Amino acid sequence: MNYKASVNLINKPGSLKGVASVSINDEFVVKGVRIFEGNDGPFVSMPSRKAGAKYEDICFPITKEGRENLHSAVLEAYEQKLTQQEVKP
C-alpha cells in the first residue's frame, strides 16, 4: 500500500500539534488524523466520535502492518513540516 500524508501544524498551547490527511493508494483519503505530543514523543490518533462516555475511532487500519505504515507516513510528514517551519526566516 502507498500512504501519502499532508499535515497542517497547530500552533496553540496544548498537546495537539497537527492534523493530517492521508491518501491511500491515491484512491482513498482519511481526513482528521490528529498528531499529539505525548510523554514519549508524538503519536497519531485516528478520527473519532463520541459514543456515550467513550470515543470510538471512525476509521482505522485493521492490520498491525497497515497501522505502522499509516502512522509512519503521518509522523514523517509531521517531521518534514516542522523542519520546513524551522528553515523559514
C-alpha positions, 0 to 999 in steps of 0.5 A: 500500500502507498500512504501519502500524508499532508499535515497542517501544524497547530500552533496553540498551547496544548498537546495537539500539534497537527492534523493530517490527511492521508491518501491511500493508494491515491484512491482513498483519503482519511481526513482528521488524523490528529498528531499529539505530543505525548510523554514519549514523543508524538503519536497519531490518533485516528478520527473519532466520535463520541459514543456515550462516555467513550470515543470510538475511532471512525476509521482505522487500519485493521492490520498491525502492518497497515497501522505502522505504515499509516502512522509512519507516513503521518509522523514523517510528514509531521517531521518534514513540516516542522523542519520546513517551519524551522528553515523559514526566516 
